């Protein structure tokens, strides 16, 4: 049974109950810490950021994380930020569910199971995003990962993740998400065949969107975000513990002889956190027409331009549809943003057939998209009465102001691209009657 503290971006304090009083009182860095611990600060922002955006935590650990052998290059597999592997493709793209290898033939843990699907920008310039698919069938054993390039927003689709972090443990199941912020070490335990999606952002942290005229309450409420409580292990690993760093898009591994999860106590506002998507308070039109899909934004990573996101995480949860004289499914659309969609469970309303849980779609900048022909005909003739939309379903979107390039793995190697996607719009016919 795991415990959590609640609140988005709060100042939290936590100490493992086995060592009460481990947090220094009244200061961060005493000459000698309680229990002979080392003090170490983890900074998630520049020291001089304004107070509302200043992120840091103090960790009190058995040994500091600096004690390791030199980093050496580790084979990246299908992880990349090379956006020029293949020619750009402006077509509507859809992928069938990504295949999870069977364990005896091909053991993959969370790190070796990372596959980059698309992205843009560059971690060295601290501006960009990447979308990864993870497929794995085995737990990380005496290995942990930290991302020097940015934040990971992890969306499990099949199988639960038990994530051990320097701050404590989180259990993250399908229909929940978690965010592991830049620099935080974590290890992932799985319980069988596991799959999901990751949105990685370079150069910004996720925050709750401003609510404007909605007011003080609604969408994702800060109280529903959960942060792990301190938990430590004082464990020697004589065979070597591997610390993996994702740095400038590459992987590097260093050896040390102790567990990195040796933080006895911590305090601060820079933490990993998780959120259950069922807690989202949906806002919707109750008269006519559509409100823009920005009303479904859970988290946003802002760009330097006001109102323009580097990336938004948007969900389409079960809700009531009651709009009068309105075509209720998503409208036909061409967008100056890039729209990557995934499906956690159920059937997405505008594409009942080919869009499946564990699959994905990408509608690139200014590429037209919208309901398939069957959906259009049904919705145009439907009797308009209050109806439950998306019952038993959870679809999501990673939306970005960047123009996303698809990797060679996404277009070719994965062999999951649906070459017939365009055909779902072919039956659309003219109803024009002058």
Buried (B, 14 or more C-beta within 10 A) or exposed (E): EEEBBBBBBBEBEBBBEEBEEBBBEEEBEEEEBBEEBBBBEBBBBEEEEEEEEBBBBBBBBBBEBEEBEEBEEBEBBBBBBEBEBBEEBEBBBBBBBBEBBEEEEEEBBBBBBBBBBBBBBBBEEEBBBBBBBBBBBBBBEEBBBBBBBBBBBBBBBBBBBBBBBBBBBBBBEBBBBBBBBBBBBBBBBBEEBBBBBBBBBBBBBBBBBEEEEEEEEEBBBEEBBBBBBBBBEEBEBEEEBBBBBBBEBBBBBBBBBBBBBBBBBBBBBBBBBBBBBEBBEBBBBEEEEBEEBBBBBBBBBBBEEEEEBBBBBBBBBBBEBBBEEBBBBBEEEEBEBBBBBBBBBBBBBBBBEBBBBBBBBBBBBEBEBBBBBBBBBEBEEEEBEEEEBBEEBBBBBBBBBBBBBBBBBBBEEBEBBBEEBEEBBEEBEEEEEE
